[in-house]
Amino acid sequence: MTAHITHAGHAEGHDHHGSEHGAHHVNPRPQLPETPQALTADLVDRISRPRLGGLFVLSGLLFLVGLVGIFMKVSAGYGDRNTWGFYAATLAWVLSTGASAPILSVATRLTKGFWRKPLVRIAELFGATTILLIILYIPLMPAIPPVTSHVSFWVNWEGAPQNALLLSFIGLALCGLGYIYTSARADAAAVGDQTGGRKGFGAMIAALWAGTPHQWKVMRQGISYLASFYLMFLVFVHFLVSIELALTMVPGWRDPIFPAFHGITGLQAGLATLILMLYVMRRWGGFKDYLVLDQFWNPAKLLMSFTMLWFYFWWSAFIIFWYGRTPAEQGVLLVTAFGPYLWVFVTAFMLNFAIPLLMLVWNPIRVSIPGPVIASIIIIIGNFFDRWRIYGGSFGTHLMDGEIHHEVPLDQLPVFRMPDVPDLMVLVGAFGGMIFLFMLAARLVPVMSLWELTEGQLLTRTKMLVKNHVVVIGKPE
């Protein structure tokens, strides 16, 4: 039995007995070098010899395939809005996975979670994937119906949906990139000093960094502000995307819960994306001693909570339409779930809720490394099916006269459309683009936060308490 003891003397007990949890072969806490100097030297050595070069090249090639797919989609035109439903689902999937992954860094920074330190930079680096949102969104803008064709809170503001979404994507990207830049300045300076001089992009990041107390104070405040703004922008973007690309396109869809469902399920998929990348960096990235059981077990608890919230928010909205039973409400259910996209909805339900919950509710699976990783893969796939059934049905609604009316006759429900070759190329490119942008950022800034790990090492001591070893954590604030 081990415990975390804070400076106030409060303890949080965690049982790491392998016989109970099936994790006896995994150390629960990172095994760091004994001194801050050795820690810095070890991390600088890993940074100087980056791994996963093959994955970096492969993801770049997949990204190029996606760009070709986007060109093919644009060349085909915008005459049939239904052909852009799968593309919109891909955009929403990127928003819900890569762009939502930094939220664990944001949340644990604001709550001062100590176990975050080895994984916080990996979460931050996903902020670079917000660039992909802008790349994907610009070709989609002409496919968004004008504000005059349907009921909208923009009233008659011409161009409002398209421009508001573009500005929100740009704001999210600026916050994500600024978050990385602010957090990595001290590390870039340390790497430059250790390797014999600040050069290239690292020198730009570390420019004017002298490590004075004032600079450290400004950096910490900047991180807090950017983290808060990133969270607010992410929530706002989820709201706009769910409203403008889905809800307002389907007549009779009056659902204040849906934007919350979209955001919560995005956080679930973002957390799953981070867990998967943590495993990649542990297994093939050379950080096995830094990313151990604590860095998978703690996110797995949150992942199980978000999995239950997936059902809660979906059910809260579903029962309103199920018991309302007006013609328009029945049409909404047919468009988004029980109509042409029934099998897509069932797949999403199983992969986002049923299967992950049945896995994570068991301690031997949740308190391990492979268990949360497998559940995360299932959730990431399930999130795409969930976005497909939403945006595929929404973009396929009322294409006969090009306008969206207030009723949905059952004979005008959207026809299920399988993705074509350009759609699949865009999906593959989006997957590769997220990995490529992450790997590119990881080559420009340290993938581990040197200053946070060093701080954590200076603030911890292992001592005996009665008959048990405990980790005593001193908090400077």
C-alpha positions in Angstrom: 0.0 0.0 0.0 1.5 3.4 -1.0 0.2 6.9 -0.6 0.7 10.4 -1.8 1.3 12.7 1.2 0.9 16.4 0.6 2.5 19.2 2.6 -0.7 19.5 4.7 -0.5 15.8 5.7 -3.5 14.5 3.7 -3.1 11.2 2.0 -4.6 9.6 -1.1 -4.1 5.8 -0.9 -3.6 3.7 -4.0 -3.3 0.0 -3.9 -0.8 -1.3 -6.4 -0.7 -4.9 -5.4 -0.1 -6.9 -8.6 -2.1 -9.9 -7.4 -5.2 -7.9 -7.1 -5.0 -5.7 -10.2 -2.9 -8.0 -12.5 -0.3 -5.2 -13.0 2.6 -6.7 -10.9 4.9 -6.4 -13.9 4.4 -2.7 -14.3 5.9 -0.1 -11.9 3.1 2.2 -10.8 5.3 5.4 -10.8 8.0 6.7 -13.2 11.5 5.6 -12.5 13.4 8.8 -13.0 17.2 9.5 -12.7 18.1 10.3 -9.1 19.2 13.9 -9.6 17.8 16.9 -11.7 21.1 17.0 -13.6 20.9 13.3 -14.5 17.2 13.7 -15.4 18.0 16.6 -17.8 20.9 14.8 -19.4 18.8 11.7 -19.9 15.9 13.6 -21.6 18.2 15.7 -23.7 19.9 12.5 -24.9 16.5 11.1 -25.9 15.5 14.3 -27.6 18.8 14.5 -29.5 18.1 11.1 -31.0 14.4 11.0 -31.8 12.7 7.8 -32.7 9.7 6.9 -34.7 11.2 8.4 -37.9 9.4 5.8 -40.0 6.0 6.8 -38.5 6.8 10.4 -39.2 7.5 9.7 -42.9 4.5 7.4 -43.3 2.1 9.9 -41.7 3.4 12.6 -43.9 2.7 10.5 -47.0 -0.8 9.8 -45.7 -1.3 13.5 -45.2 -0.4 14.1 -48.8 -2.9 11.5 -49.9 -5.5 13.4 -47.9 -4.6 16.7 -49.6 -5.1 15.0 -53.0 -8.5 13.7 -51.8 -9.5 17.2 -50.8 -8.5 18.5 -54.3 -10.6 15.7 -55.9 -13.6 16.6 -53.7 -13.4 20.3 -54.6 -13.0 19.5 -58.3 -16.3 17.4 -58.1 -18.2 20.5 -57.1 -20.9 21.4 -54.6 -24.0 20.6 -56.5 -25.0 17.7 -54.2 -24.6 18.5 -50.5 -25.1 14.9 -49.6 -21.6 14.1 -51.0 -20.1 16.3 -48.3 -21.6 14.5 -45.3 -18.8 12.0 -44.9 -16.2 14.8 -45.3 -18.0 16.9 -42.6 -17.9 13.8 -40.3 -14.1 13.6 -40.9 -13.7 17.2 -39.8 -15.8 16.6 -36.7 -13.8 13.5 -35.9 -10.5 15.4 -36.1 -12.1 18.0 -33.8 -13.1 15.3 -31.4 -9.8 13.4 -31.3 -6.6 15.3 -32.0 -7.9 18.8 -31.2 -9.6 17.6 -28.0 -6.6 15.7 -26.6 -4.9 18.7 -25.0 -7.8 19.0 -22.6 -6.2 16.5 -20.1 -3.2 18.8 -19.9 -5.5 21.8 -19.4 -7.6 20.2 -16.7 -4.7 18.7 -14.8 -2.8 21.9 -14.9 -5.7 23.9 -13.5 -6.3 21.3 -10.8 -2.5 20.8 -10.1 -2.6 17.1 -10.6 0.9 15.7 -9.8 0.6 12.6 -12.0 0.3 14.7 -15.1 3.9 15.7 -15.3 5.3 12.9 -17.5 2.4 13.2 -20.0 1.5 16.9 -20.0 3.7 17.8 -22.9 2.4 14.9 -25.1 -1.1 16.2 -24.5 0.0 19.8 -25.3 1.6 18.8 -28.6 -1.8 17.7 -29.9 -2.5 21.5 -30.1 -0.6 21.4 -33.4 -3.4 19.3 -34.9 -5.7 22.3 -34.8 -4.0 23.4 -38.0 -5.6 20.4 -39.7 -9.1 21.7 -38.8 -8.5 24.9 -40.8 -7.1 22.9 -43.8 -10.2 20.6 -43.7 -12.8 23.4 -43.1 -11.9 25.8 -45.9 -13.0 23.4 -48.7 -16.2 22.7 -46.8 -17.4 26.3 -46.5 -19.3 26.4 -49.8 -21.2 23.3 -48.8 -22.7 24.9 -45.8 -26.2 26.2 -46.6 -26.7 30.0 -46.4 -28.3 31.5 -43.3 -31.5 32.5 -45.2 -32.3 28.9 -46.1 -33.1 27.7 -42.5 -33.9 28.9 -39.0 -30.6 30.2 -37.4 -29.6 32.3 -34.5 -27.6 34.4 -36.9 -30.9 35.8 -38.2 -30.1 37.4 -41.6 -26.4 37.9 -41.2 -25.1 36.8 -44.6 -22.0 34.6 -44.4 -22.2 34.4 -40.6 -22.1 30.6 -40.3 -19.1 30.1 -42.6 -17.1 33.1 -41.2 -17.9 32.5 -37.6 -16.7 28.9 -37.9 -13.5 29.9 -39.7 -12.7 32.5 -37.0 -13.3 30.0 -34.2 -11.0 27.4 -35.8 -8.3 30.1 -36.2 -8.7 31.2 -32.6 -8.5 27.6 -31.4 -5.3 27.0 -33.5 -3.7 30.2 -32.1 -4.4 29.1 -28.5 -3.1 25.6 -29.2 0.2 26.8 -30.8 0.6 29.5 -28.2 0.1 26.9 -25.5 3.0 24.8 -26.9 5.2 27.8 -27.4 4.8 29.2 -23.9 5.3 25.8 -22.2 8.3 24.8 -24.2 10.5 28.0 -23.9 12.3 26.9 -20.8 12.9 23.4 -22.2 14.2 24.7 -25.5 16.7 26.9 -23.6 17.8 23.9 -21.5 18.2 21.7 -24.5 20.3 24.3 -26.3 22.5 24.8 -23.3 23.0 21.1 -22.8 23.8 20.5 -26.5 26.3 23.3 -26.8 24.3 26.2 -28.1 20.8 27.3 -29.1 20.2 26.7 -32.8 17.4 26.7 -35.3 13.8 26.6 -34.2 14.7 25.9 -30.6 16.6 29.1 -30.5 13.5 31.0 -31.7 11.4 29.4 -28.9 14.1 30.1 -26.3 14.8 33.6 -27.4 15.3 36.0 -24.6 14.9 33.3 -22.0 17.2 33.8 -19.1 15.3 31.9 -16.4 14.7 34.9 -14.1 12.0 34.6 -11.4 9.9 37.2 -13.3 10.1 35.1 -16.5 9.0 32.0 -14.6 6.1 33.8 -13.1 5.0 35.2 -16.5 5.4 31.8 -18.1 3.2 30.1 -15.5 0.5 32.8 -15.8 0.7 32.6 -19.6 0.2 28.8 -19.5 -2.8 29.2 -17.2 -4.4 31.9 -19.4 -3.8 30.0 -22.7 -5.1 26.7 -21.1 -8.3 28.5 -20.1 -8.7 30.1 -23.5 -8.1 26.8 -25.3 -10.8 25.1 -23.2 -13.3 28.0 -23.9 -12.5 28.0 -27.6 -12.8 24.2 -27.8 -16.2 24.3 -26.2 -17.3 27.1 -28.5 -16.0 25.3 -31.6 -17.9 22.1 -30.6 -21.0 24.2 -30.2 -20.7 25.9 -33.5 -19.9 22.8 -35.5 -22.7 20.8 -33.9 -25.2 23.6 -34.6 -24.2 24.8 -38.1 -23.2 21.5 -39.6 -25.8 19.3 -38.1 -28.7 20.6 -36.0 -29.9 23.5 -38.2 -29.8 21.3 -41.3 -32.5 19.0 -40.0 -36.0 20.4 -39.8 -37.6 20.0 -36.4 -34.3 19.3 -34.6 -34.7 21.5 -31.6 -32.3 20.0 -29.1 -30.3 22.1 -26.6 -28.7 18.9 -25.3 -27.0 18.0 -28.5 -24.2 20.5 -28.4 -23.3 19.3 -24.9 -23.4 15.7 -26.2 -21.1 16.7 -29.0 -18.6 18.3 -26.6 -18.6 15.6 -24.0 -18.2 12.8 -26.6 -15.4 14.9 -28.1 -13.6 14.9 -24.7 -14.1 11.2 -24.5 -12.4 10.6 -27.9 -9.7 13.2 -27.2 -8.8 11.4 -24.0 -8.7 8.1 -25.8 -6.4 9.6 -28.5 -4.0 10.8 -25.8 -3.9 7.4 -24.1 -3.2 5.7 -27.5 -0.3 8.2 -28.1 1.0 7.6 -24.6 1.3 3.9 -25.4 3.0 4.7 -28.7 5.6 6.9 -27.0 6.1 4.3 -24.2 6.4 1.3 -26.6 8.3 2.7 -29.5 9.3 6.2 -28.5 11.8 5.3 -25.8 9.9 6.6 -22.7 9.1 3.3 -21.0 10.5 4.5 -17.7 8.6 7.8 -17.8 5.1 6.6 -18.9 4.1 3.8 -16.5 1.0 2.6 -14.8 -0.1 5.9 -13.2 -0.1 7.6 -16.6 -2.6 5.1 -17.9 -4.6 4.2 -14.8 -5.6 7.8 -13.9 -6.7 8.7 -17.5 -8.6 5.4 -17.6 -10.7 6.5 -14.6 -11.7 9.7 -16.5 -12.3 7.7 -19.7 -14.8 5.4 -17.9 -16.6 8.5 -16.6 -16.8 10.1 -20.1 -18.1 6.7 -21.4 -21.0 6.8 -19.0 -21.6 10.5 -19.8 -21.9 9.5 -23.5 -25.0 7.4 -22.7 -26.3 10.0 -20.2 -26.3 12.9 -22.7 -27.5 10.8 -25.6 -30.4 9.3 -23.6 -31.4 12.7 -22.2 -31.9 14.0 -25.7 -33.3 10.8 -27.1 -36.2 10.4 -24.7 -37.5 13.9 -25.6 -37.9 12.9 -29.3 -39.0 9.4 -28.5 -41.9 10.5 -26.3 -42.7 13.7 -28.3 -43.6 11.7 -31.4 -44.5 14.7 -33.6 -43.9 14.1 -37.3 -40.8 16.4 -37.2 -39.4 14.6 -34.1 -39.9 11.2 -35.6 -38.1 12.5 -38.7 -35.1 13.6 -36.6 -34.8 10.1 -35.1 -35.0 8.6 -38.5 -32.3 11.0 -39.9 -29.8 10.6 -37.0 -30.4 7.0 -35.8 -33.2 4.7 -36.9 -33.4 5.5 -40.6 -30.8 5.0 -43.3 -27.9 5.2 -40.8 -29.3 2.6 -38.4 -26.3 0.3 -38.6 -23.9 3.2 -38.2 -25.7 4.3 -35.1 -25.7 0.8 -33.6 -22.0 0.5 -34.3 -21.4 3.9 -32.6 -23.5 2.9 -29.6 -21.6 -0.3 -29.1 -18.1 1.1 -29.7 -18.6 4.4 -27.7 -20.6 3.1 -24.8 -21.4 -0.6 -24.4 -18.0 -2.3 -25.1 -15.7 0.3 -23.4 -17.9 0.4 -20.3 -17.9 -3.4 -20.0 -14.1 -3.3 -20.3 -13.2 -0.4 -18.0 -15.6 -1.4 -15.2 -13.3 -4.3 -14.4 -10.3 -3.5 -12.2 -7.9 -6.0 -13.9 -8.5 -4.2 -17.3 -8.8 -0.6 -16.1 -5.8 -0.8 -13.7 -3.4 -1.9 -16.4 -1.7 -0.5 -19.5 -3.1 -2.7 -22.3 -6.7 -2.4 -21.1 -7.2 1.4 -21.4 -5.2 1.3 -24.7 -7.6 -1.2 -26.3 -10.6 0.6 -25.0 -9.2 3.9 -26.4 -8.8 2.3 -29.9 -12.4 1.1 -29.8 -13.6 4.6 -28.7 -11.7 6.4 -31.4 -13.2 4.2 -34.1 -16.6 4.5 -32.5 -16.4 8.3 -32.4 -16.0 8.4 -36.1 -19.1 6.2 -36.7 -21.0 8.5 -34.3 -19.9 11.6 -36.3 -20.8 9.8 -39.6 -24.3 9.0 -38.6 -24.8 12.6 -37.4 -23.3 14.5 -40.3 -24.1 12.0 -43.0 -27.8 12.3 -42.3 -27.7 16.0 -41.7 -26.0 16.8 -45.0 -28.3 14.5 -46.9 -31.5 16.1 -45.7 -33.8 17.9 -48.2 -31.6 18.0 -51.3 -34.4 17.9 -53.8 -35.0 21.7 -53.8 -31.8 22.8 -52.1 -33.6 24.3 -49.1 -34.4 23.2 -45.6 -38.0 23.5 -44.6 -39.8 23.1 -41.2 -41.1 19.5 -41.8 -39.5 16.3 -42.7 -41.8 14.1 -44.8 -40.7 10.5 -44.4 -40.5 10.1 -48.2 -37.7 12.7 -48.2 -35.4 11.2 -45.7 -31.7 11.2 -46.8 -30.5 8.2 -48.7 -27.6 6.4 -47.1 -24.4 7.1 -49.0 -21.2 5.1 -48.8 -18.0 7.0 -49.0 -16.3 7.2 -52.3 -12.6 7.1 -53.1 -11.9 10.9 -52.4 -13.8 10.5 -49.1 -11.6 7.6 -48.0 -8.5 9.5 -49.1 -9.5 12.5 -46.9 -10.2 10.2 -44.0 -6.8 8.5 -44.3 -5.2 11.9 -44.8 -6.9 13.3 -41.7 -5.6 10.3 -39.6 -2.1 10.7 -41.1 -2.2 14.5 -40.7 -2.9 14.4 -37.0 0.0 12.0 -36.5 2.3 14.1 -38.8 1.6 17.4 -37.1 2.0 15.8 -33.7 5.4 14.2 -34.7 6.5 17.5 -36.3 5.8 19.4 -33.1 7.6 16.7 -31.1 10.7 17.2 -33.3 10.6 21.0 -32.7 10.1 21.0 -28.9 10.9 18.4 -26.3 8.3 15.6 -26.0 8.7 15.6 -22.2 8.4 18.7 -20.1 11.9 19.0 -18.6 11.1 21.8 -16.2 7.9 20.0 -14.9 9.7 16.7 -14.3 12.6 18.4 -12.7 10.2 20.4 -10.5 8.4 17.2 -9.5 11.6 15.5 -8.7 12.7 18.3 -6.4 9.4 18.3 -4.6 9.1 14.6 -3.9 10.7 12.4 -1.3 10.1 8.7 -0.4 9.9 8.0 3.3 8.8 5.3 5.7 5.4 5.8 7.4 4.9 3.1 10.0 5.7 0.0 7.8 4.9 1.5 4.4 6.9 3.6 1.9 5.1 6.8 1.0 5.8 9.6 -1.5 5.8 13.0 0.2 5.0 15.8 -2.2 5.7 19.4 -1.4 3.7 21.9 -3.3 5.3 25.3 -3.9 2.0 27.2 -4.2 
